[in-house]
Amino acid sequence: MENLTIAAVIPLYNGKDFIAEALRSVLSQTVLPDEVIVVDDGSTDDGADIVRAIALENDRVRLLTKSNGGQSSARNLAIRSTQCTHIALLDQDDVWYDDHIAILKAAALDFDRSNLALIYGDLDQMDETGRMFLPSCLRSNPSPQPKRSLLECLSRDMFILPGASLVLREAILDVGMFDERLSGYEDDDLFLRLFLRGYRSLFVPKGVTKWRIHSGSTSYSPRMDRSRRIYFGKLVEMFPDDPRLEHYWIRDAVAPRFLGKGLSEFVSATRAGDRARMEEALRDMDSILPYAKRKVRRRSRWLMPLIRALGPTRFDGLARTLARLCFRDRPPKPRYPAPSADDRGYQT
């Protein structure tokens, strides 16, 4: 990796409120990227003009424009347009710490094993105004880092944030790039395919990115809900249960994971009094139930009509309790020996 070069990639869509801060954080790195590519994905605000103004001051910055197709298509356009060996991803509303690239690049250069495709760090959560509220959030999340088995990849969200990652461009191309149907879970999907192809990953337990959580985040949008449904269907196709080999990836890992997501949506919707969102969450769970364990399907036959009847009423608290009883199904915990000293921090 002596010739490691880095392209910073930022998809932009109606991000005028945050893009200047994000871009300045890239341009103030102690180790600068070799180029900075911002892709305007059909914005209707002044975000692209802000980028153009910054580009006049710094010739590392390049602005590409395209019709709206989602952040996966925007990232893919940037990845195709660069010849740098590595891609450093950043969302328009997030911010890099000044040593982001220095830390991830040094880790990549120090790692002496072949087939390393993904180097990623921890991140700190902040609110819309930039106030910190959860430092080092990966280490407080139940999803283990780094992932060491397919069961870990399937049973929980990967929780590897693109904005804290440095990814080998050749590996991205090898696995087919970002799935442009997805605007949400596209990172889980890409990192899962890297794992399946045998690429290694390295986790650096240090915060390198500030992750902004706010009401306009993709994580809380209808587009995320649609993307989650598409991704569930994709996983069902990729990992069909095989009783002959006693592989029950969907029944034991994927279905509990996505039922848990639907349950969270239902609980949130009933607390907000949002009947349409509540019904959508129940429809999502209806579509997942055929793949769930028999005991969960059996409970749902008895409890689903009652949950639907109680949800939009003053008895919505009871509906939430019944939904938790009905749909909660914890995925199994992977079992394997603790990693040796040589294995810590990378994925085999």
DALIN-V640570 format. One line per field, one symbol per residue. phi: phi as a letter, one per 30 degrees, with the letter a starting at -180 (. if undefined). burial: b if it has 16 or more other C-alpha atoms within 10 Angstrom, else e. Layout:
# DALIN-V640570
phi->???
burial->???
This chain:
# DALIN-V640570
phi->.dcdbbcdbbdbbhcddbdddddddddcddcdddabcccdcidccceddddedddddbdddbccbaddbjdddddddddddccddbcccaddccbddecededddddddddccdidcbcbcdbcdbcedjddbadhdddccdddbddbaddddcdbedhcdedcbbbddededdcjiddddcbkiddedddddddddjdcbbccdbdcbccdcadddedccedddddddddedddeddbddbedchcbdddcbddeddddddddddddddddicdddddddddededdeecddeddddddddcdedddddedcdcdddddddddddcdadddddbaddddddddjbcc
burial->eeeebbbbbbbbbbbbebbbbbbebbbebeebbebbbbbbbbbeeebbeebeebbeeeebbbbbbeeeebbbbbbbbbbeebebbbbbbbbbbbbbbbbbbbbbbebbeeeeeeebbbbbbbbbbbebeeeeeebbebeeeebbbbbbeebbbbbbbbbbbbbbbbbbbbbbeebebbbebbbbbbbbbbbbbbbeeebbbbbbebbbbbbbbeeeeeeeeeebbebbbbbbeebbeeeebeeeeeebbbbbbbbbbbbbbbbebbbbbbeebeeebbbbbbebbbebbebbbeebbeebeebbeebbebbbeeebbebbebbbebbebebeeeeeeeeeeeeebbbe
